[in-house]
Amino acid sequence: MAVKMVYSLNYWLKNTEGVVVDTSEGGVPMVFMQGCKKTIQGIQDAVKGRLAGDKIEAIIPPQLAYGVPDTDLVTVVPRSVFDGVEQVVVGMKFQTNTGGEAKVVQVTAVNGDDITIDANHPLAGLTLSFDLEIIKVREATEEEMLSESVITT
């Protein structure tokens, strides 16, 4: 089994105006194992072969981030689906459990009793701009490689 690397890094996600909209600074660094499915490919590609202390500016296209929006994930549902919710407004988010998988959907339109919901990731379709700072790089343990999960420590 080929050895995989575990990366610990701080990140700063910036919007198109260069304003930081999300960061790990002052909190818990992002930690992941090379090849894990829960970290976007663009970040994995940006840090591959890098060392602790390296600072990277990464511009990540949708295809290497959260993908392009899928029109099949946009659905119009009746207001009755929101039983118990007094007022449904654009921007509200709800968790669903369809198909045995929990997903977050966002209300994108309200037209009378027709509510449009979108299950695409909120960042789908966007090119992401990250500043990355690698804190630590180490070899994954055999147990970590067998589990192929995101590392959290």
N, C-alpha and C positions, 0 to 999 in steps of 0.2 A: 504494500500500500504506500503510495507516494505521500510524503509529508506535506501537510497543508499548514499555512501560516494563520495566526490569529492576530488581528490588528485592533488596537485601541486608539481612538482618535477623537479629537474635538472637531466639530463642524459648525459652519455658519452658512445657512441657506439664505440667499439674497433674492429679492424680487427684481424685476426688470429695471427699476430705478436704482438698484444697488443697495437698497435698505435691507438690513437683516430682519427676516421674518421668523426664523427659528434657529436656535443654537443649543449646543450642549454645554457651552461655556458657563461655568459656575454651577453646573449640575453633573450628571453622570455621563462620562464619555460613551460614544458608540463603540461597542465591541462586537466583532464578528469574525467568523472563520471563513477563509477564502473558499468560495464555491457555495456558500449557504444561500438558500433561496429567499431569505427574508431581508436581505440587503440588496439594494438595487445594483444592477450590473455595472452601471457607470461609476459608482463609488469603488466597487471591487477593482475595476480596471485601473482607476486613477491611483490606487495605493499599491498595486502589485509590484513587488520588487523594491519598494521604498523602505526607508529606515526611520527609526525613531528620530524625531526632530525635524523631519522633512515637512515643508509647508507646500501645499499644492492648491492651485486654482483649477477647478474642474467645471467645465461647461458640459452638461449632460443632456443629450437629446431625449425626447420622449421614449424612443425605442429602447433606450438603455436605462430608463427610469420607470415610470408608471404606465408606459404604453400610450397609445392613441385612444381617444374616447371610442367606446363601442356603442353604437346606436341600439344594439339589442339590450343594453343595460338601462335604457331610458324607457319608462313605461308610464302609461296613464292608468290610474286606478280610481275606483269610486271613493268618495269621501267616507263611506261606511267602513273602509279599511282602517280608518283612524278613530274608531269607536273609543270614546272616553277622552279624546283630545278636543278641548273646547274650541280652539281656533288654530287652523292649519295655515301657516304662512310660508312664503318663499324663504329658503335658507334654513328651515328647521331640518334637523337630522334625527333619524330613527334607526334603531338596530332591528334587523330582520333575521329570521332563522329559516330561510327557505332553502330547500335542498340539503338540509343537515349542516349548513354552513352559516355562521353568523356574518352578516354584512351590514355596513352602514350605508344608508341611502339618504339622499338630500332632496328636499322638495324644491323643484325648480320652477314650477308654475302652478297657479291655482285659478281654475276657470269654472266657477260655479261648483258643481259636484264632481268635476274632473280634476284630479290632482296628478301632476306629472312628477315622477320621482326618478332620480338618477343614481345608479349603483356604481358608476365609475369612480375610481379613486379621485379625490379632489384635485390632485396634481397631474392627472392624465392629460396628455396633450401639451404639457408645458416643457420647455427647455429649462433645466434647473442649473442655477449658478451656485456652486459651493466653494467655500474656502475650507480646506482641510488641514489639520495639523496632527501628524502622527505622534502619539505619545509613547506607544510601546508596540513592538513586533516580537512575536515568539512562535515557536513551533507548537502546533496543536498536539494535545495528548492523544494517545490511541483511542481512549474512551470518547473524546470529543469528535474524532474523525469517524468513529463508528456511528455516533448518534446523528451526525451531520446537522446539528441544530445551531442556532444562534448562541453564541457564548455570552454570558451575562456577568462574568466576574473577571 
